[in-house]
Amino acid sequence: MNTAAEPEKGSIRPHNAGPSAVWSSAGAAYDEISRGILDAIEHAINRLRPTTEMRILDAATGTGWTARRLAERGFHVTGLDFAPEMLDAARESATARGLQIPFIEGDAEAMPFDDGTFDAVISTFGVMFTQHPEDTAAELARICRPGGRVVLAVWTPDGNVFEMFRIIKGYMPAPEGAPPPSPFEWGRTERLRELLSDAFELRFEEGTSYYREPDGAAAWQTFSEGYGPVRTLLGKLDADQRSRFEAEFTAFHDGFADELGITVPRQYRVVHGVRR
């Protein structure tokens, strides 16, 4: 069981204030997004090979699914995220389950921890969405002790989640200035080596997560209510744009209909690293 801790706060870098608000906007509803990736979460935890002696960080924890799964098995885990409303939901869910997990508000690009604090770091489709990947990679290396482990689950740049994001991007306004790097770059082994191989000895494994809903309309409801970027985007669109966005998003998911509903295979990559 984990040691209880009062909520703590680290500083959020100025350029991340906007993204923090976007991701936080869904609050507890984001838990339904994480429900759809439970198979990948279990895959990543298995590859982490945690032990009860480890101090583990779940970086970009969201509403805390990965942290809860670790804590339920008796591992010592801390959750970090820059989205305060999602962290509130993570704390409530953990408390309801009798789990004492420290959930800390902080920036994955500048984590509020000393060097070598953790024996293992895990992130399931989280740190890949940071604005400055090199800074995030440096932080993962800094807070992980020599001989420690890092496991990341990241979406591939040629899978169905990428295709879903292509639809979302089609309704987003053009960014002011240079656009941020694509999060899907984290899904390329070449990019992961660029970011992490100086500090970690790396191994890679591919996986497929299966997203199941009754139909495309249910998928739309899940994402429009629970996924901060979609929820925020909807507030910027006029009625016609919202209608077209909903229709296209729903049709994409209905393209994976089977006898019982829809099943969307979503390709991802797991990277396992040992700190040099």
Stockholm file with secondary structure:
# STOCKHOLM 1.0

chainA/1-276         MNTAAEPEKGSIRPHNAGPSAVWSSAGAAYDEISRGILDAIEHAINRLRPTTEMRILDAATGTGWTARRLAERGFHVTGLDFAPEMLDAARESATARGLQIPFIEGDAEAMPFDDGTFDAVISTFGVMFTQHPEDTAAELARICRPGGRVVLAVWTPDGNVFEMFRIIKGYMPAPEGAPPPSPFEWGRTERLRELLSDAFELRFEEGTSYYREPDGAAAWQTFSEGYGPVRTLLGKLDADQRSRFEAEFTAFHDGFADELGITVPRQYRVVHGVRR
#=GR chainA/1-276 SS CCCCCCCEECCCCGGGHHHHHHHHTTGGGGHHHHHTTHHHHHHHHHHHCCCTTCEEEEETCTTSHHHHHHHHTTCEEEEEESCHHHHHHHHHHHHHTTCCCCEEECBTTBCSSCTTCEEEEEEESSGGGCSCHHHHHHHHHHHEEEEEEEEEEEECTTSHHHHHHHHHHTTSCCCSSSCCCCGGGGGSHHHHHHHHTTTEEEEEEEEEEEEEESSHHHHHHHHHHHCHHHHHHHTTSCHHHHHHHHHHHHHHHHTTBCSSSEEEEEEEEEEEEEEC
#=GC SS_cons         CCCCCCCEECCCCGGGHHHHHHHHTTGGGGHHHHHTTHHHHHHHHHHHCCCTTCEEEEETCTTSHHHHHHHHTTCEEEEEESCHHHHHHHHHHHHHTTCCCCEEECBTTBCSSCTTCEEEEEEESSGGGCSCHHHHHHHHHHHEEEEEEEEEEEECTTSHHHHHHHHHHTTSCCCSSSCCCCGGGGGSHHHHHHHHTTTEEEEEEEEEEEEEESSHHHHHHHHHHHCHHHHHHHTTSCHHHHHHHHHHHHHHHHTTBCSSSEEEEEEEEEEEEEEC
//
